[in-house]
Structure formats: structure tokens, C-alpha cells
Amino acid sequence: MNALEGPLSFATASAWFAQAEALSRAGQLSLAKVAQCDSAGLALLLELKRRAQRAQQPLHFTDVPQQLRELSGFFGLDRALGF
């Protein structure tokens, strides 16, 4: 299983976007080690889901931290992300 680590934020999103194609094909990504997430991090997760759907491949996020659940719920994205 693959994992995302550290903050998913405006400062780190571009580095993760560079890996988006591979990450979107992982099938499952653990978010257990995501320390913090902001709107740029949510945009990254949505892009990964979009790419997976476009490739007709499943992508599931596991071990979602509470802060990320709350943020995605605030923006109404929890269902789209599968939380």
C-alpha cells in the first residue's frame, strides 16, 4: 500500500502533484501520516480521485485523520473523496 505523508498544503502540493499519475493508480493510499491538510491538499486528493476515475481504476483513501475528515466535511467533499 502507498501512503501520503507530512502536510498536504499549498507549500507541498506541487511535489505531490508531480507524482499524481502514479499515486492515482495505487488503488489504495493511506493518509495515516498526513500531519495537516489545507485546501490545496484537498485539491490534490480530488485530482487523484479524478485521474483514477478517468483511468477506470479504483482509488480508496484509508486511515483518514480527523482533521482531514472535518475539513473535507466542511467543504462538502467527504462523499466525493469516499470518506
Jmol script that loads the backbone (N, CA, C; Angstrom):
load data "model"
ATOM      1  N   MET A   1       0.842  -1.182   0.000  1.00  0.00           N
ATOM      2  CA  MET A   1       0.000   0.000   0.000  1.00  0.00           C
ATOM      3  C   MET A   1       0.887   1.244   0.000  1.00  0.00           C
ATOM      4  N   ASN A   2       0.478   2.238  -0.729  1.00  0.00           N
ATOM      5  CA  ASN A   2       1.176   3.512  -0.780  1.00  0.00           C
ATOM      6  C   ASN A   2       0.624   4.451   0.283  1.00  0.00           C
ATOM      7  N   ALA A   3       1.381   5.484   0.583  1.00  0.00           N
ATOM      8  CA  ALA A   3       0.961   6.424   1.611  1.00  0.00           C
ATOM      9  C   ALA A   3       1.387   7.836   1.248  1.00  0.00           C
ATOM     10  N   LEU A   4       0.601   8.788   1.719  1.00  0.00           N
ATOM     11  CA  LEU A   4       0.971  10.194   1.673  1.00  0.00           C
ATOM     12  C   LEU A   4       1.411  10.568   3.072  1.00  0.00           C
ATOM     13  N   GLU A   5       2.431  11.412   3.181  1.00  0.00           N
ATOM     14  CA  GLU A   5       2.984  11.762   4.487  1.00  0.00           C
ATOM     15  C   GLU A   5       3.214  13.258   4.599  1.00  0.00           C
ATOM     16  N   GLY A   6       3.249  13.712   5.850  1.00  0.00           N
ATOM     17  CA  GLY A   6       3.539  15.114   6.133  1.00  0.00           C
ATOM     18  C   GLY A   6       2.340  15.983   5.857  1.00  0.00           C
ATOM     19  N   PRO A   7       2.548  17.274   5.767  1.00  0.00           N
ATOM     20  CA  PRO A   7       1.429  18.163   5.472  1.00  0.00           C
ATOM     21  C   PRO A   7       1.039  18.088   3.997  1.00  0.00           C
ATOM     22  N   LEU A   8      -0.246  18.124   3.743  1.00  0.00           N
ATOM     23  CA  LEU A   8      -0.757  18.288   2.378  1.00  0.00           C
ATOM     24  C   LEU A   8      -1.234  19.729   2.320  1.00  0.00           C
ATOM     25  N   SER A   9      -0.375  20.587   1.844  1.00  0.00           N
ATOM     26  CA  SER A   9      -0.649  22.019   1.916  1.00  0.00           C
ATOM     27  C   SER A   9      -0.192  22.717   0.645  1.00  0.00           C
ATOM     28  N   PHE A  10      -0.468  23.992   0.586  1.00  0.00           N
ATOM     29  CA  PHE A  10      -0.049  24.798  -0.556  1.00  0.00           C
ATOM     30  C   PHE A  10       1.456  24.667  -0.783  1.00  0.00           C
ATOM     31  N   ALA A  11       2.218  24.594   0.305  1.00  0.00           N
ATOM     32  CA  ALA A  11       3.688  24.519   0.202  1.00  0.00           C
ATOM     33  C   ALA A  11       4.173  23.176  -0.327  1.00  0.00           C
ATOM     34  N   THR A  12       3.413  22.108  -0.132  1.00  0.00           N
ATOM     35  CA  THR A  12       3.882  20.774  -0.523  1.00  0.00           C
ATOM     36  C   THR A  12       3.110  20.180  -1.697  1.00  0.00           C
ATOM     37  N   ALA A  13       2.000  20.779  -2.063  1.00  0.00           N
ATOM     38  CA  ALA A  13       1.126  20.181  -3.076  1.00  0.00           C
ATOM     39  C   ALA A  13       1.820  19.974  -4.419  1.00  0.00           C
ATOM     40  N   SER A  14       2.658  20.897  -4.840  1.00  0.00           N
ATOM     41  CA  SER A  14       3.289  20.750  -6.161  1.00  0.00           C
ATOM     42  C   SER A  14       4.173  19.511  -6.229  1.00  0.00           C
ATOM     43  N   ALA A  15       4.849  19.192  -5.149  1.00  0.00           N
ATOM     44  CA  ALA A  15       5.681  17.982  -5.136  1.00  0.00           C
ATOM     45  C   ALA A  15       4.814  16.725  -5.257  1.00  0.00           C
ATOM     46  N   TRP A  16       3.667  16.738  -4.583  1.00  0.00           N
ATOM     47  CA  TRP A  16       2.760  15.590  -4.688  1.00  0.00           C
ATOM     48  C   TRP A  16       2.100  15.531  -6.061  1.00  0.00           C
ATOM     49  N   PHE A  17       1.767  16.697  -6.644  1.00  0.00           N
ATOM     50  CA  PHE A  17       1.157  16.714  -7.979  1.00  0.00           C
ATOM     51  C   PHE A  17       2.106  16.117  -9.012  1.00  0.00           C
ATOM     52  N   ALA A  18       3.401  16.261  -8.810  1.00  0.00           N
ATOM     53  CA  ALA A  18       4.386  15.676  -9.732  1.00  0.00           C
ATOM     54  C   ALA A  18       4.291  14.154  -9.746  1.00  0.00           C
ATOM     55  N   GLN A  19       3.769  13.570  -8.679  1.00  0.00           N
ATOM     56  CA  GLN A  19       3.627  12.114  -8.565  1.00  0.00           C
ATOM     57  C   GLN A  19       2.187  11.654  -8.787  1.00  0.00           C
ATOM     58  N   ALA A  20       1.327  12.558  -9.201  1.00  0.00           N
ATOM     59  CA  ALA A  20      -0.112  12.291  -9.248  1.00  0.00           C
ATOM     60  C   ALA A  20      -0.483  11.090 -10.107  1.00  0.00           C
ATOM     61  N   GLU A  21       0.155  10.928 -11.223  1.00  0.00           N
ATOM     62  CA  GLU A  21      -0.220   9.821 -12.111  1.00  0.00           C
ATOM     63  C   GLU A  21       0.005   8.475 -11.428  1.00  0.00           C
ATOM     64  N   ALA A  22       1.153   8.294 -10.818  1.00  0.00           N
ATOM     65  CA  ALA A  22       1.445   7.039 -10.123  1.00  0.00           C
ATOM     66  C   ALA A  22       0.554   6.870  -8.898  1.00  0.00           C
ATOM     67  N   LEU A  23       0.362   7.929  -8.142  1.00  0.00           N
ATOM     68  CA  LEU A  23      -0.464   7.847  -6.939  1.00  0.00           C
ATOM     69  C   LEU A  23      -1.909   7.501  -7.274  1.00  0.00           C
ATOM     70  N   SER A  24      -2.412   8.041  -8.370  1.00  0.00           N
ATOM     71  CA  SER A  24      -3.810   7.796  -8.743  1.00  0.00           C
ATOM     72  C   SER A  24      -4.045   6.346  -9.162  1.00  0.00           C
ATOM     73  N   ARG A  25      -2.994   5.638  -9.484  1.00  0.00           N
ATOM     74  CA  ARG A  25      -3.112   4.239  -9.904  1.00  0.00           C
ATOM     75  C   ARG A  25      -2.763   3.260  -8.783  1.00  0.00           C
ATOM     76  N   ALA A  26      -2.558   3.780  -7.583  1.00  0.00           N
ATOM     77  CA  ALA A  26      -2.140   2.936  -6.458  1.00  0.00           C
ATOM     78  C   ALA A  26      -3.239   2.001  -5.981  1.00  0.00           C
ATOM     79  N   GLY A  27      -4.483   2.370  -6.214  1.00  0.00           N
ATOM     80  CA  GLY A  27      -5.589   1.549  -5.745  1.00  0.00           C
ATOM     81  C   GLY A  27      -6.005   1.897  -4.320  1.00  0.00           C
ATOM     82  N   GLN A  28      -5.011   2.102  -3.469  1.00  0.00           N
ATOM     83  CA  GLN A  28      -5.263   2.448  -2.070  1.00  0.00           C
ATOM     84  C   GLN A  28      -4.126   3.310  -1.557  1.00  0.00           C
ATOM     85  N   LEU A  29      -4.474   4.396  -0.886  1.00  0.00           N
ATOM     86  CA  LEU A  29      -3.480   5.293  -0.307  1.00  0.00           C
ATOM     87  C   LEU A  29      -3.806   5.518   1.165  1.00  0.00           C
ATOM     88  N   SER A  30      -2.842   5.277   2.012  1.00  0.00           N
ATOM     89  CA  SER A  30      -3.009   5.558   3.438  1.00  0.00           C
ATOM     90  C   SER A  30      -2.717   7.032   3.702  1.00  0.00           C
ATOM     91  N   LEU A  31      -3.577   7.639   4.499  1.00  0.00           N
ATOM     92  CA  LEU A  31      -3.390   9.035   4.883  1.00  0.00           C
ATOM     93  C   LEU A  31      -3.030   9.144   6.361  1.00  0.00           C
ATOM     94  N   ALA A  32      -2.658   8.040   6.973  1.00  0.00           N
ATOM     95  CA  ALA A  32      -2.376   7.989   8.413  1.00  0.00           C
ATOM     96  C   ALA A  32      -1.286   8.968   8.834  1.00  0.00           C
ATOM     97  N   LYS A  33      -0.327   9.228   7.967  1.00  0.00           N
ATOM     98  CA  LYS A  33       0.800  10.093   8.330  1.00  0.00           C
ATOM     99  C   LYS A  33       0.674  11.515   7.780  1.00  0.00           C
ATOM    100  N   VAL A  34      -0.540  11.876   7.389  1.00  0.00           N
ATOM    101  CA  VAL A  34      -0.784  13.251   6.962  1.00  0.00           C
ATOM    102  C   VAL A  34      -0.949  14.093   8.219  1.00  0.00           C
ATOM    103  N   ALA A  35      -0.006  14.986   8.440  1.00  0.00           N
ATOM    104  CA  ALA A  35       0.025  15.775   9.669  1.00  0.00           C
ATOM    105  C   ALA A  35      -0.988  16.913   9.652  1.00  0.00           C
ATOM    106  N   GLN A  36      -1.240  17.467   8.480  1.00  0.00           N
ATOM    107  CA  GLN A  36      -2.121  18.625   8.347  1.00  0.00           C
ATOM    108  C   GLN A  36      -2.532  18.725   6.897  1.00  0.00           C
ATOM    109  N   CYS A  37      -3.723  19.252   6.645  1.00  0.00           N
ATOM    110  CA  CYS A  37      -4.201  19.400   5.273  1.00  0.00           C
ATOM    111  C   CYS A  37      -4.930  20.720   5.144  1.00  0.00           C
ATOM    112  N   ASP A  38      -4.711  21.401   4.014  1.00  0.00           N
ATOM    113  CA  ASP A  38      -5.461  22.622   3.717  1.00  0.00           C
ATOM    114  C   ASP A  38      -6.179  22.442   2.380  1.00  0.00           C
ATOM    115  N   SER A  39      -6.720  23.504   1.840  1.00  0.00           N
ATOM    116  CA  SER A  39      -7.499  23.388   0.601  1.00  0.00           C
ATOM    117  C   SER A  39      -6.661  22.878  -0.570  1.00  0.00           C
ATOM    118  N   ALA A  40      -5.379  23.193  -0.609  1.00  0.00           N
ATOM    119  CA  ALA A  40      -4.512  22.672  -1.673  1.00  0.00           C
ATOM    120  C   ALA A  40      -4.364  21.155  -1.538  1.00  0.00           C
ATOM    121  N   GLY A  41      -4.295  20.668  -0.320  1.00  0.00           N
ATOM    122  CA  GLY A  41      -4.238  19.225  -0.089  1.00  0.00           C
ATOM    123  C   GLY A  41      -5.517  18.546  -0.532  1.00  0.00           C
ATOM    124  N   LEU A  42      -6.657  19.164  -0.242  1.00  0.00           N
ATOM    125  CA  LEU A  42      -7.933  18.613  -0.712  1.00  0.00           C
ATOM    126  C   LEU A  42      -7.987  18.591  -2.234  1.00  0.00           C
ATOM    127  N   ALA A  43      -7.478  19.640  -2.864  1.00  0.00           N
ATOM    128  CA  ALA A  43      -7.443  19.685  -4.333  1.00  0.00           C
ATOM    129  C   ALA A  43      -6.594  18.542  -4.875  1.00  0.00           C
ATOM    130  N   LEU A  44      -5.491  18.248  -4.212  1.00  0.00           N
ATOM    131  CA  LEU A  44      -4.649  17.127  -4.624  1.00  0.00           C
ATOM    132  C   LEU A  44      -5.420  15.816  -4.539  1.00  0.00           C
ATOM    133  N   LEU A  45      -6.090  15.575  -3.424  1.00  0.00           N
ATOM    134  CA  LEU A  45      -6.844  14.328  -3.259  1.00  0.00           C
ATOM    135  C   LEU A  45      -7.952  14.210  -4.300  1.00  0.00           C
ATOM    136  N   LEU A  46      -8.631  15.311  -4.581  1.00  0.00           N
ATOM    137  CA  LEU A  46      -9.668  15.297  -5.618  1.00  0.00           C
ATOM    138  C   LEU A  46      -9.081  14.997  -6.995  1.00  0.00           C
ATOM    139  N   GLU A  47      -7.927  15.562  -7.276  1.00  0.00           N
ATOM    140  CA  GLU A  47      -7.273  15.298  -8.562  1.00  0.00           C
ATOM    141  C   GLU A  47      -6.866  13.832  -8.679  1.00  0.00           C
ATOM    142  N   LEU A  48      -6.386  13.257  -7.597  1.00  0.00           N
ATOM    143  CA  LEU A  48      -6.026  11.835  -7.625  1.00  0.00           C
ATOM    144  C   LEU A  48      -7.249  10.972  -7.908  1.00  0.00           C
ATOM    145  N   LYS A  49      -8.369  11.288  -7.244  1.00  0.00           N
ATOM    146  CA  LYS A  49      -9.615  10.553  -7.497  1.00  0.00           C
ATOM    147  C   LYS A  49     -10.065  10.729  -8.944  1.00  0.00           C
ATOM    148  N   ARG A  50      -9.982  11.950  -9.448  1.00  0.00           N
ATOM    149  CA  ARG A  50     -10.402  12.228 -10.825  1.00  0.00           C
ATOM    150  C   ARG A  50      -9.580  11.430 -11.831  1.00  0.00           C
ATOM    151  N   ARG A  51      -8.269  11.404 -11.615  1.00  0.00           N
ATOM    152  CA  ARG A  51      -7.403  10.648 -12.528  1.00  0.00           C
ATOM    153  C   ARG A  51      -7.691   9.157 -12.454  1.00  0.00           C
ATOM    154  N   ALA A  52      -7.931   8.655 -11.271  1.00  0.00           N
ATOM    155  CA  ALA A  52      -8.246   7.237 -11.115  1.00  0.00           C
ATOM    156  C   ALA A  52      -9.557   6.907 -11.830  1.00  0.00           C
ATOM    157  N   GLN A  53     -10.553   7.751 -11.658  1.00  0.00           N
ATOM    158  CA  GLN A  53     -11.837   7.524 -12.322  1.00  0.00           C
ATOM    159  C   GLN A  53     -11.698   7.594 -13.831  1.00  0.00           C
ATOM    160  N   ARG A  54     -10.910   8.541 -14.302  1.00  0.00           N
ATOM    161  CA  ARG A  54     -10.695   8.668 -15.748  1.00  0.00           C
ATOM    162  C   ARG A  54     -10.028   7.414 -16.315  1.00  0.00           C
ATOM    163  N   ALA A  55      -9.136   6.814 -15.524  1.00  0.00           N
ATOM    164  CA  ALA A  55      -8.467   5.580 -15.946  1.00  0.00           C
ATOM    165  C   ALA A  55      -9.294   4.342 -15.608  1.00  0.00           C
ATOM    166  N   GLN A  56     -10.497   4.555 -15.070  1.00  0.00           N
ATOM    167  CA  GLN A  56     -11.393   3.475 -14.674  1.00  0.00           C
ATOM    168  C   GLN A  56     -10.731   2.521 -13.685  1.00  0.00           C
ATOM    169  N   GLN A  57     -10.018   3.109 -12.727  1.00  0.00           N
ATOM    170  CA  GLN A  57      -9.366   2.341 -11.676  1.00  0.00           C
ATOM    171  C   GLN A  57      -9.871   2.823 -10.326  1.00  0.00           C
ATOM    172  N   PRO A  58      -9.997   1.914  -9.375  1.00  0.00           N
ATOM    173  CA  PRO A  58     -10.422   2.345  -8.042  1.00  0.00           C
ATOM    174  C   PRO A  58      -9.284   3.048  -7.304  1.00  0.00           C
ATOM    175  N   LEU A  59      -9.647   3.974  -6.451  1.00  0.00           N
ATOM    176  CA  LEU A  59      -8.691   4.609  -5.552  1.00  0.00           C
ATOM    177  C   LEU A  59      -9.402   4.863  -4.238  1.00  0.00           C
ATOM    178  N   HIS A  60      -8.911   4.241  -3.179  1.00  0.00           N
ATOM    179  CA  HIS A  60      -9.502   4.366  -1.860  1.00  0.00           C
ATOM    180  C   HIS A  60      -8.482   4.984  -0.913  1.00  0.00           C
ATOM    181  N   PHE A  61      -8.949   5.927  -0.110  1.00  0.00           N
ATOM    182  CA  PHE A  61      -8.114   6.531   0.919  1.00  0.00           C
ATOM    183  C   PHE A  61      -8.421   5.842   2.241  1.00  0.00           C
ATOM    184  N   THR A  62      -7.385   5.441   2.953  1.00  0.00           N
ATOM    185  CA  THR A  62      -7.566   4.773   4.242  1.00  0.00           C
ATOM    186  C   THR A  62      -6.898   5.590   5.345  1.00  0.00           C
ATOM    187  N   ASP A  63      -7.242   5.260   6.569  1.00  0.00           N
ATOM    188  CA  ASP A  63      -6.611   5.874   7.752  1.00  0.00           C
ATOM    189  C   ASP A  63      -6.671   7.404   7.696  1.00  0.00           C
ATOM    190  N   VAL A  64      -7.841   7.924   7.386  1.00  0.00           N
ATOM    191  CA  VAL A  64      -8.009   9.367   7.208  1.00  0.00           C
ATOM    192  C   VAL A  64      -8.000  10.058   8.575  1.00  0.00           C
ATOM    193  N   PRO A  65      -7.076  10.990   8.808  1.00  0.00           N
ATOM    194  CA  PRO A  65      -7.032  11.714  10.082  1.00  0.00           C
ATOM    195  C   PRO A  65      -8.296  12.556  10.308  1.00  0.00           C
ATOM    196  N   GLN A  66      -8.625  12.764  11.560  1.00  0.00           N
ATOM    197  CA  GLN A  66      -9.827  13.520  11.913  1.00  0.00           C
ATOM    198  C   GLN A  66      -9.817  14.927  11.324  1.00  0.00           C
ATOM    199  N   GLN A  67      -8.684  15.614  11.360  1.00  0.00           N
ATOM    200  CA  GLN A  67      -8.614  16.977  10.817  1.00  0.00           C
ATOM    201  C   GLN A  67      -8.982  16.991   9.339  1.00  0.00           C
ATOM    202  N   LEU A  68      -8.545  15.992   8.600  1.00  0.00           N
ATOM    203  CA  LEU A  68      -8.851  15.906   7.178  1.00  0.00           C
ATOM    204  C   LEU A  68     -10.326  15.568   6.968  1.00  0.00           C
ATOM    205  N   ARG A  69     -10.877  14.699   7.785  1.00  0.00           N
ATOM    206  CA  ARG A  69     -12.313  14.388   7.704  1.00  0.00           C
ATOM    207  C   ARG A  69     -13.152  15.649   7.944  1.00  0.00           C
ATOM    208  N   GLU A  70     -12.762  16.416   8.955  1.00  0.00           N
ATOM    209  CA  GLU A  70     -13.505  17.627   9.290  1.00  0.00           C
ATOM    210  C   GLU A  70     -13.401  18.669   8.179  1.00  0.00           C
ATOM    211  N   LEU A  71     -12.211  18.848   7.637  1.00  0.00           N
ATOM    212  CA  LEU A  71     -12.020  19.823   6.565  1.00  0.00           C
ATOM    213  C   LEU A  71     -12.804  19.420   5.320  1.00  0.00           C
ATOM    214  N   SER A  72     -12.732  18.162   4.941  1.00  0.00           N
ATOM    215  CA  SER A  72     -13.465  17.719   3.756  1.00  0.00           C
ATOM    216  C   SER A  72     -14.968  17.820   3.979  1.00  0.00           C
ATOM    217  N   GLY A  73     -15.428  17.554   5.208  1.00  0.00           N
ATOM    218  CA  GLY A  73     -16.841  17.707   5.523  1.00  0.00           C
ATOM    219  C   GLY A  73     -17.278  19.164   5.453  1.00  0.00           C
ATOM    220  N   PHE A  74     -16.443  20.062   5.935  1.00  0.00           N
ATOM    221  CA  PHE A  74     -16.740  21.494   5.893  1.00  0.00           C
ATOM    222  C   PHE A  74     -16.968  21.964   4.458  1.00  0.00           C
ATOM    223  N   PHE A  75     -16.136  21.479   3.539  1.00  0.00           N
ATOM    224  CA  PHE A  75     -16.254  21.871   2.139  1.00  0.00           C
ATOM    225  C   PHE A  75     -17.235  20.993   1.357  1.00  0.00           C
ATOM    226  N   GLY A  76     -17.821  19.987   2.021  1.00  0.00           N
ATOM    227  CA  GLY A  76     -18.764  19.099   1.350  1.00  0.00           C
ATOM    228  C   GLY A  76     -18.106  18.143   0.377  1.00  0.00           C
ATOM    229  N   LEU A  77     -16.863  17.792   0.640  1.00  0.00           N
ATOM    230  CA  LEU A  77     -16.114  16.928  -0.272  1.00  0.00           C
ATOM    231  C   LEU A  77     -15.911  15.514   0.276  1.00  0.00           C
ATOM    232  N   ASP A  78     -16.406  15.247   1.469  1.00  0.00           N
ATOM    233  CA  ASP A  78     -16.168  13.941   2.075  1.00  0.00           C
ATOM    234  C   ASP A  78     -16.762  12.818   1.232  1.00  0.00           C
ATOM    235  N   ARG A  79     -17.923  13.017   0.669  1.00  0.00           N
ATOM    236  CA  ARG A  79     -18.543  11.974  -0.171  1.00  0.00           C
ATOM    237  C   ARG A  79     -17.740  11.780  -1.460  1.00  0.00           C
ATOM    238  N   ALA A  80     -17.329  12.874  -2.080  1.00  0.00           N
ATOM    239  CA  ALA A  80     -16.555  12.772  -3.330  1.00  0.00           C
ATOM    240  C   ALA A  80     -15.226  12.052  -3.102  1.00  0.00           C
ATOM    241  N   LEU A  81     -14.661  12.234  -1.915  1.00  0.00           N
ATOM    242  CA  LEU A  81     -13.374  11.586  -1.590  1.00  0.00           C
ATOM    243  C   LEU A  81     -13.551  10.188  -1.021  1.00  0.00           C
ATOM    244  N   GLY A  82     -14.772   9.826  -0.705  1.00  0.00           N
ATOM    245  CA  GLY A  82     -15.039   8.491  -0.193  1.00  0.00           C
ATOM    246  C   GLY A  82     -14.729   8.332   1.285  1.00  0.00           C
ATOM    247  N   PHE A  83     -14.801   9.426   2.047  1.00  0.00           N
ATOM    248  CA  PHE A  83     -14.536   9.349   3.483  1.00  0.00           C
ATOM    249  C   PHE A  83     -15.794   8.941   4.222  1.00  0.00           C
TER     250      PHE A  83
END
end "model"
wireframe off; spacefill off
backbone 0.3
color backbone group
